[in-house]
Amino acid sequence: MQDIPGTRIGNSTSSFGDFNGDGIDEIFQYGFGGNARLVSILGYDAEKDDFVSYTFNSWITFEIIDPHNGPAPVEFMTYNGMYGFKVFFYQLEVAGGPGWVPDPNPKNGKWIFYTWDAEKREYVEVGEVVEE
């Protein structure tokens, strides 16, 4: 949680703050379940009177590079003039039965950048972060 802006919620893996710059606080969450490591940002929809996911597919999967020395798997930053966050992306595969051949995600093991799209009201994937 060290690189996540906003206010941490107790000892949890969540924080709240205005991550997208719209003047309204959102909730950032790390999720851990089984072998899955996930990130989500939720916002409040006044018309629905409910929380909605601002990250497509509800969750973005990640990998922890080094749990003792870092870096953190998510970092909020400005990249190519856009504010957003990068995630060290990793998506697990689930075996599909006899004859199943794994098809690894080409984004696995790369830093993928996401930025806020005000028109869509969600974070959109921009692409791989290329260090210069």
C-alpha positions as CSV (number, residue, x, y, z in Angstrom):
1,M,0.0,0.0,0.0
2,Q,3.1,2.3,0.2
3,D,2.6,3.8,-3.2
4,I,-1.2,4.1,-3.2
5,P,-2.4,7.7,-2.7
6,G,-5.3,8.5,-0.5
7,T,-6.1,7.4,3.0
8,R,-5.6,3.8,4.0
9,I,-8.7,2.1,5.6
10,G,-7.4,0.7,8.9
11,N,-5.1,-2.2,8.4
12,S,-6.9,-3.3,5.3
13,T,-5.6,-3.6,1.7
14,S,-7.9,-0.7,0.7
15,S,-7.7,3.1,0.6
16,F,-9.9,5.9,-0.4
17,G,-9.1,9.1,-2.3
18,D,-9.8,11.0,-5.5
19,F,-7.7,8.8,-7.8
20,N,-9.2,10.0,-11.1
21,G,-9.3,13.8,-10.3
22,D,-13.1,14.2,-10.6
23,G,-13.4,15.7,-7.1
24,I,-15.1,12.6,-5.6
25,D,-13.4,9.9,-3.6
26,E,-13.1,6.4,-4.9
27,I,-12.0,3.1,-3.2
28,F,-8.8,1.3,-4.2
29,Q,-8.6,-2.3,-3.3
30,Y,-6.0,-5.1,-3.4
31,G,-7.7,-8.5,-3.4
32,F,-6.1,-11.8,-2.5
33,G,-7.9,-15.1,-3.0
34,G,-6.4,-18.5,-3.6
35,N,-3.7,-17.9,-6.2
36,A,-5.3,-14.7,-7.5
37,R,-3.9,-11.2,-6.8
38,L,-6.2,-8.5,-7.9
39,V,-6.6,-4.7,-8.1
40,S,-9.9,-2.8,-8.3
41,I,-11.1,0.8,-8.1
42,L,-14.7,1.4,-7.1
43,G,-16.7,4.6,-7.4
44,Y,-20.1,5.6,-6.2
45,D,-23.0,5.9,-8.8
46,A,-25.6,8.3,-7.3
47,E,-28.2,7.2,-9.8
48,K,-27.9,3.6,-8.9
49,D,-27.2,4.4,-5.2
50,D,-24.4,1.7,-5.4
51,F,-20.7,1.2,-5.9
52,V,-19.6,0.5,-9.5
53,S,-16.3,-0.8,-10.8
54,Y,-14.1,1.7,-12.5
55,T,-11.6,-1.0,-13.6
56,F,-12.8,-2.9,-16.7
57,N,-13.8,-6.6,-15.9
58,S,-14.0,-5.4,-12.3
59,W,-10.5,-6.6,-11.4
60,I,-7.0,-6.3,-12.8
61,T,-4.7,-9.2,-12.1
62,F,-1.1,-8.7,-10.9
63,E,2.0,-10.4,-9.7
64,I,4.3,-9.5,-6.8
65,I,7.9,-9.3,-8.1
66,D,9.7,-9.3,-4.8
67,P,7.5,-9.3,-1.6
68,H,10.5,-8.2,0.6
69,N,12.3,-5.6,-1.5
70,G,9.6,-4.4,-3.9
71,P,8.7,-2.7,-6.1
72,A,5.0,-2.5,-5.2
73,P,2.9,-4.2,-7.9
74,V,0.9,-1.0,-8.5
75,E,2.2,2.6,-8.8
76,F,0.2,5.8,-9.5
77,M,2.1,8.0,-11.8
78,T,2.1,10.3,-14.8
79,Y,3.1,8.5,-18.0
80,N,3.3,10.2,-21.5
81,G,1.4,13.1,-20.0
82,M,-1.4,11.0,-18.6
83,Y,-2.1,10.4,-14.9
84,G,-3.1,6.9,-13.9
85,F,-1.4,3.8,-12.6
86,K,0.8,0.9,-13.8
87,V,0.3,-2.7,-12.7
88,F,2.8,-5.5,-13.0
89,F,0.3,-7.6,-14.9
90,Y,0.0,-11.4,-14.5
91,Q,-3.1,-13.5,-15.4
92,L,-3.2,-17.1,-14.3
93,E,-4.5,-19.8,-16.6
94,V,-7.0,-22.4,-15.7
95,A,-6.6,-25.8,-17.3
96,G,-9.4,-26.5,-19.8
97,G,-9.5,-30.3,-19.8
98,P,-8.0,-33.0,-22.0
99,G,-5.9,-31.6,-24.8
100,W,-5.8,-28.2,-23.3
101,V,-2.8,-26.1,-24.5
102,P,-1.9,-23.0,-22.4
103,D,-2.1,-19.7,-24.2
104,P,-0.1,-17.3,-22.0
105,N,-1.3,-13.7,-21.9
106,P,1.2,-11.6,-23.8
107,K,0.9,-8.9,-21.1
108,N,2.1,-11.2,-18.4
109,G,5.3,-10.0,-16.7
110,K,5.0,-6.4,-18.1
111,W,4.1,-3.1,-16.5
112,I,0.7,-2.1,-18.0
113,F,-0.5,1.5,-17.7
114,Y,-4.2,2.5,-17.1
115,T,-5.6,6.0,-17.2
116,W,-9.1,7.5,-16.4
117,D,-11.4,8.0,-19.4
118,A,-14.0,10.6,-18.2
119,E,-16.3,9.8,-21.1
120,K,-16.5,6.1,-20.4
121,R,-16.2,6.7,-16.6
122,E,-13.7,3.9,-16.2
123,Y,-10.0,3.3,-16.3
124,V,-8.8,2.2,-19.7
125,E,-5.7,0.3,-20.7
126,V,-3.1,2.4,-22.5
127,G,-0.5,-0.3,-23.0
128,E,2.9,-1.4,-21.7
129,V,5.0,1.1,-19.9
130,V,8.3,1.5,-21.7
131,E,11.1,2.9,-19.6
132,E,13.2,5.4,-21.5
